[in-house]
């Protein structure tokens, strides 16, 4: 759950580290990622 908090705080800066996680955090119900 730590990555989620970091991505939320970064809001783009940290998302570059894990684009997949960032997308899921923004749109959890995404069939494209699943």
PyMOL Python script that loads the backbone (N, CA, C, O; Angstrom):
from pymol import cmd

cmd.read_pdbstr("""\
ATOM      1  N   UNK A   1       0.835  -1.210   0.000  1.00  0.00           N
ATOM      2  CA  UNK A   1       0.000   0.000   0.000  1.00  0.00           C
ATOM      3  C   UNK A   1       0.873   1.266   0.000  1.00  0.00           C
ATOM      4  O   UNK A   1       0.385   2.361  -0.276  1.00  0.00           O
ATOM      5  N   UNK A   2       2.128   1.110   0.303  1.00  0.00           N
ATOM      6  CA  UNK A   2       3.033   2.280   0.333  1.00  0.00           C
ATOM      7  C   UNK A   2       3.136   2.926  -1.042  1.00  0.00           C
ATOM      8  O   UNK A   2       3.142   4.152  -1.159  1.00  0.00           O
ATOM      9  N   UNK A   3       3.217   2.100  -2.084  1.00  0.00           N
ATOM     10  CA  UNK A   3       3.367   2.656  -3.435  1.00  0.00           C
ATOM     11  C   UNK A   3       2.165   3.536  -3.783  1.00  0.00           C
ATOM     12  O   UNK A   3       2.315   4.565  -4.442  1.00  0.00           O
ATOM     13  N   UNK A   4       1.000   3.138  -3.347  1.00  0.00           N
ATOM     14  CA  UNK A   4      -0.217   3.915  -3.656  1.00  0.00           C
ATOM     15  C   UNK A   4      -0.099   5.318  -3.067  1.00  0.00           C
ATOM     16  O   UNK A   4      -0.408   6.308  -3.729  1.00  0.00           O
ATOM     17  N   UNK A   5       0.349   5.391  -1.818  1.00  0.00           N
ATOM     18  CA  UNK A   5       0.462   6.708  -1.164  1.00  0.00           C
ATOM     19  C   UNK A   5       1.499   7.548  -1.899  1.00  0.00           C
ATOM     20  O   UNK A   5       1.295   8.741  -2.122  1.00  0.00           O
ATOM     21  N   UNK A   6       2.605   6.927  -2.271  1.00  0.00           N
ATOM     22  CA  UNK A   6       3.673   7.690  -2.950  1.00  0.00           C
ATOM     23  C   UNK A   6       3.167   8.204  -4.297  1.00  0.00           C
ATOM     24  O   UNK A   6       3.404   9.356  -4.659  1.00  0.00           O
ATOM     25  N   UNK A   7       2.486   7.362  -5.014  1.00  0.00           N
ATOM     26  CA  UNK A   7       1.978   7.769  -6.338  1.00  0.00           C
ATOM     27  C   UNK A   7       0.997   8.928  -6.172  1.00  0.00           C
ATOM     28  O   UNK A   7       1.000   9.880  -6.952  1.00  0.00           O
ATOM     29  N   UNK A   8       0.161   8.828  -5.144  1.00  0.00           N
ATOM     30  CA  UNK A   8      -0.847   9.876  -4.921  1.00  0.00           C
ATOM     31  C   UNK A   8      -0.132  11.195  -4.609  1.00  0.00           C
ATOM     32  O   UNK A   8      -0.530  12.253  -5.096  1.00  0.00           O
ATOM     33  N   UNK A   9       0.901  11.123  -3.814  1.00  0.00           N
ATOM     34  CA  UNK A   9       1.608  12.365  -3.437  1.00  0.00           C
ATOM     35  C   UNK A   9       2.375  12.889  -4.656  1.00  0.00           C
ATOM     36  O   UNK A   9       2.370  14.090  -4.926  1.00  0.00           O
ATOM     37  N   UNK A  10       3.019  12.005  -5.375  1.00  0.00           N
ATOM     38  CA  UNK A  10       3.796  12.437  -6.551  1.00  0.00           C
ATOM     39  C   UNK A  10       2.853  12.974  -7.620  1.00  0.00           C
ATOM     40  O   UNK A  10       3.090  14.043  -8.182  1.00  0.00           O
ATOM     41  N   UNK A  11       1.785  12.234  -7.899  1.00  0.00           N
ATOM     42  CA  UNK A  11       0.798  12.700  -8.891  1.00  0.00           C
ATOM     43  C   UNK A  11       1.469  12.929 -10.241  1.00  0.00           C
ATOM     44  O   UNK A  11       1.110  13.856 -10.967  1.00  0.00           O
ATOM     45  N   UNK A  12       2.440  12.087 -10.576  1.00  0.00           N
ATOM     46  CA  UNK A  12       3.089  12.235 -11.893  1.00  0.00           C
ATOM     47  C   UNK A  12       4.587  12.031 -11.768  1.00  0.00           C
ATOM     48  O   UNK A  12       5.195  11.358 -12.600  1.00  0.00           O
ATOM     49  N   UNK A  13       5.180  12.602 -10.745  1.00  0.00           N
ATOM     50  CA  UNK A  13       6.637  12.463 -10.582  1.00  0.00           C
ATOM     51  C   UNK A  13       6.988  11.009 -10.307  1.00  0.00           C
ATOM     52  O   UNK A  13       7.878  10.443 -10.942  1.00  0.00           O
ATOM     53  N   UNK A  14       6.275  10.407  -9.349  1.00  0.00           N
ATOM     54  CA  UNK A  14       6.580   9.017  -8.990  1.00  0.00           C
ATOM     55  C   UNK A  14       5.879   8.061  -9.959  1.00  0.00           C
ATOM     56  O   UNK A  14       6.297   6.914 -10.118  1.00  0.00           O
ATOM     57  N   UNK A  15       4.824   8.534 -10.596  1.00  0.00           N
ATOM     58  CA  UNK A  15       4.073   7.661 -11.502  1.00  0.00           C
ATOM     59  C   UNK A  15       4.999   7.140 -12.600  1.00  0.00           C
ATOM     60  O   UNK A  15       4.828   6.019 -13.078  1.00  0.00           O
ATOM     61  N   UNK A  16       5.971   7.945 -12.994  1.00  0.00           N
ATOM     62  CA  UNK A  16       6.901   7.536 -14.057  1.00  0.00           C
ATOM     63  C   UNK A  16       7.606   6.253 -13.633  1.00  0.00           C
ATOM     64  O   UNK A  16       7.963   5.432 -14.478  1.00  0.00           O
ATOM     65  N   UNK A  17       7.806   6.080 -12.346  1.00  0.00           N
ATOM     66  CA  UNK A  17       8.489   4.875 -11.844  1.00  0.00           C
ATOM     67  C   UNK A  17       7.608   3.640 -12.111  1.00  0.00           C
ATOM     68  O   UNK A  17       8.116   2.587 -12.495  1.00  0.00           O
ATOM     69  N   UNK A  18       6.304   3.773 -11.911  1.00  0.00           N
ATOM     70  CA  UNK A  18       5.377   2.657 -12.135  1.00  0.00           C
ATOM     71  C   UNK A  18       4.120   3.175 -12.829  1.00  0.00           C
ATOM     72  O   UNK A  18       3.107   3.424 -12.175  1.00  0.00           O
ATOM     73  N   UNK A  19       4.180   3.335 -14.131  1.00  0.00           N
ATOM     74  CA  UNK A  19       3.025   3.846 -14.891  1.00  0.00           C
ATOM     75  C   UNK A  19       1.813   2.937 -14.719  1.00  0.00           C
ATOM     76  O   UNK A  19       0.678   3.411 -14.682  1.00  0.00           O
ATOM     77  N   UNK A  20       2.050   1.641 -14.615  1.00  0.00           N
ATOM     78  CA  UNK A  20       0.932   0.689 -14.489  1.00  0.00           C
ATOM     79  C   UNK A  20       0.205   0.935 -13.157  1.00  0.00           C
ATOM     80  O   UNK A  20      -1.024   0.990 -13.120  1.00  0.00           O
ATOM     81  N   UNK A  21       0.955   1.079 -12.089  1.00  0.00           N
ATOM     82  CA  UNK A  21       0.329   1.302 -10.771  1.00  0.00           C
ATOM     83  C   UNK A  21      -0.404   2.647 -10.772  1.00  0.00           C
ATOM     84  O   UNK A  21      -1.516   2.756 -10.255  1.00  0.00           O
ATOM     85  N   UNK A  22       0.223   3.656 -11.348  1.00  0.00           N
ATOM     86  CA  UNK A  22      -0.380   4.992 -11.366  1.00  0.00           C
ATOM     87  C   UNK A  22      -1.729   4.929 -12.086  1.00  0.00           C
ATOM     88  O   UNK A  22      -2.711   5.513 -11.626  1.00  0.00           O
ATOM     89  N   UNK A  23      -1.772   4.222 -13.211  1.00  0.00           N
ATOM     90  CA  UNK A  23      -3.024   4.133 -13.979  1.00  0.00           C
ATOM     91  C   UNK A  23      -4.093   3.428 -13.134  1.00  0.00           C
ATOM     92  O   UNK A  23      -5.244   3.860 -13.081  1.00  0.00           O
ATOM     93  N   UNK A  24      -3.692   2.344 -12.482  1.00  0.00           N
ATOM     94  CA  UNK A  24      -4.668   1.601 -11.677  1.00  0.00           C
ATOM     95  C   UNK A  24      -5.193   2.489 -10.554  1.00  0.00           C
ATOM     96  O   UNK A  24      -6.383   2.454 -10.242  1.00  0.00           O
ATOM     97  N   UNK A  25      -4.326   3.275  -9.954  1.00  0.00           N
ATOM     98  CA  UNK A  25      -4.747   4.148  -8.844  1.00  0.00           C
ATOM     99  C   UNK A  25      -5.754   5.175  -9.360  1.00  0.00           C
ATOM    100  O   UNK A  25      -6.725   5.500  -8.677  1.00  0.00           O
ATOM    101  N   UNK A  26      -5.514   5.681 -10.572  1.00  0.00           N
ATOM    102  CA  UNK A  26      -6.433   6.690 -11.136  1.00  0.00           C
ATOM    103  C   UNK A  26      -7.729   6.028 -11.597  1.00  0.00           C
ATOM    104  O   UNK A  26      -8.824   6.545 -11.373  1.00  0.00           O
ATOM    105  N   UNK A  27      -7.579   4.856 -12.255  1.00  0.00           N
ATOM    106  CA  UNK A  27      -8.788   4.164 -12.744  1.00  0.00           C
ATOM    107  C   UNK A  27      -8.723   2.703 -12.328  1.00  0.00           C
ATOM    108  O   UNK A  27      -8.280   1.867 -13.116  1.00  0.00           O
ATOM    109  N   UNK A  28      -9.142   2.375 -11.135  1.00  0.00           N
ATOM    110  CA  UNK A  28      -9.103   0.987 -10.655  1.00  0.00           C
ATOM    111  C   UNK A  28      -9.922   0.050 -11.546  1.00  0.00           C
ATOM    112  O   UNK A  28      -9.436  -1.028 -11.891  1.00  0.00           O
ATOM    113  N   UNK A  29     -11.137   0.418 -11.927  1.00  0.00           N
ATOM    114  CA  UNK A  29     -11.961  -0.443 -12.780  1.00  0.00           C
ATOM    115  C   UNK A  29     -11.536  -0.340 -14.239  1.00  0.00           C
ATOM    116  O   UNK A  29     -12.334   0.022 -15.104  1.00  0.00           O
ATOM    117  N   UNK A  30     -10.263  -0.663 -14.505  1.00  0.00           N
ATOM    118  CA  UNK A  30      -9.777  -0.562 -15.897  1.00  0.00           C
ATOM    119  C   UNK A  30      -9.518  -1.962 -16.460  1.00  0.00           C
ATOM    120  O   UNK A  30      -8.569  -2.621 -16.033  1.00  0.00           O
ATOM    121  N   UNK A  31     -10.325  -2.426 -17.394  1.00  0.00           N
ATOM    122  CA  UNK A  31     -10.147  -3.758 -18.007  1.00  0.00           C
ATOM    123  C   UNK A  31      -8.871  -3.810 -18.835  1.00  0.00           C
ATOM    124  O   UNK A  31      -8.317  -4.885 -19.062  1.00  0.00           O
ATOM    125  N   UNK A  32      -8.406  -2.653 -19.283  1.00  0.00           N
ATOM    126  CA  UNK A  32      -7.203  -2.602 -20.124  1.00  0.00           C
ATOM    127  C   UNK A  32      -5.996  -3.092 -19.333  1.00  0.00           C
ATOM    128  O   UNK A  32      -5.143  -3.794 -19.877  1.00  0.00           O
ATOM    129  N   UNK A  33      -5.915  -2.737 -18.076  1.00  0.00           N
ATOM    130  CA  UNK A  33      -4.754  -3.120 -17.252  1.00  0.00           C
ATOM    131  C   UNK A  33      -4.877  -4.575 -16.812  1.00  0.00           C
ATOM    132  O   UNK A  33      -3.888  -5.307 -16.774  1.00  0.00           O
ATOM    133  N   UNK A  34      -6.091  -4.984 -16.482  1.00  0.00           N
ATOM    134  CA  UNK A  34      -6.268  -6.345 -15.949  1.00  0.00           C
ATOM    135  C   UNK A  34      -5.836  -7.343 -16.993  1.00  0.00           C
ATOM    136  O   UNK A  34      -5.900  -8.550 -16.757  1.00  0.00           O
TER     137      UNK A  34
END
""", "prot")
cmd.dss("prot")
cmd.show_as("cartoon", "prot")
cmd.util.cbc("prot")
cmd.orient("prot")
